[in-house]
Amino acid sequence: MPGFEWFGEEERKEVMDVLDTGVLFRYGFDAMRNGHWKARTFEAELCRRIDAAHCNLCASGTAALHTALAACGIGAGDEVIVPPFTFIATIEAVLNIGAIPVFSEIDGTLCLDPDCIETQITPKTKAVIVVHMCGSMAWIDRIQQVCDKHGLILIEDACQALGASFQGKALGTFGKAGCFSFDPVKTVTCGEGGAVVTNDPEVYRLADQFADHGHDHIGSDRGLEGHPILGTNYRISELNAAVGLAQLRKLDLMIKRQRKHKSAIRNALSDIPGLSFREIPDETGDSATFLTFFLPEEDAARRAAKDLAGAGVDGCFYYYDNNWHYIRKWEHLKQLRSPAPMPIHLLSDRPDYDTIRLPRSDALISRAIAMLIKLNWTEEVLTKRIEAMQQVLRKYV
């Protein structure tokens, strides 16, 4: 991770297929295409790779989340249980669909704690979004059981976890819908792109329509297509899809390389007393995009992250102080700052996000450092990184 480390002739070939036809739009222009349908082919190959029935490729992971929520019938006034550790797009998608984010604690997986979800359920609760953060999985089986027990819709934000699985089943395929991102720094990148996957044909039909202004895509004349619903424009271009298609075909090799590098570093750090690692419910299904470890205390983690950077160990994120991925620094959310009123502003009993306290999540994230696993490390680079990490981390445990 990220996939741009492995750009090559494969991506250039797919892109040139598109440029040679002059057709950048994913729909129509059949006669001009010379048989090239990059978005459609990407969708089919992703379905085969993760054993999903349907896929709608769209403009971004954020677009995928918004589309999935709409297609699952979640909207104005509905409550959606979410984690405090995620990219802010998860929360923005809920707000933009008119629903209300309700935060619940995470556990040692750094994903939603199944045991805490039930405490957040109210008569308004409609769905749970579980986010498989940093390439690994939540206790998705137990979360699925909670949702089934209470009749809640389960949506998986697997934007950071393409290629990961739990007990042999791909992440993103447990819920009613799953979402992926193919942005510039994901394992597979389109430059910008995303996908909604589902085994529910009705969810797929609605997602396919919603992401293209409600077009039903029936027939061969776009101008004569019906519009059963209102939607928006979340289409991906053929150029972006072409890059992602070539990348997707490298996914298995990418994950194999990531697992090799992560294993080498983790094994080297495992004998440092006081250092512990993120809980991973199924080690064999980890996509290995990150190695996350815990220092004994907040101050030690903060200083260690700074010292690792100073020692040339790049890509080590201290998310407790990060403006994007943890609720602690989301001042715009806490104050519900928006350029125009949102549906949540109309609620007299809306949550006060500035007063939310999540002590268990704070205790975990404040001690955690997540290190990005790169594809292009040589054995020499990997050895030097391990030595530098050992030297720095031993000072703080």
ABEGO torsion letter per residue (X at the ends): OBAAAABBAAAAAAAAAAAAAGBABABEGAAAAGGBBAAAAAAAAAAAAAGBABBBBBABAAAAAAAAAAAAGBBBGBBBBBBABBBAAAAAAAAAAGBBBBBBBBBAAGBBBAAAAAAABBAABABBBBBBBGGBBBBAAAAAAAAAAAGBBBBBBAAAABGBBBGGBBBGAABABBBBBABAABABBAGBEBBBBBABAAAAAAAAAAABGGBAGBEABAAABBBABBBBBABBBAAAAAAAAAAAAAAAAAAAAAAAAAAAAAAAAAABBGBBBBBBABAAABAGABBBBBBABAAAAAAAAAAAAAAGBBGBBBAAABAAABAAABAAAAAGBBABBBAAAABAABBBAAABBBAAAAAAAAABBBBBBBAABBAAAAAAAAAAAAAAAAAAX
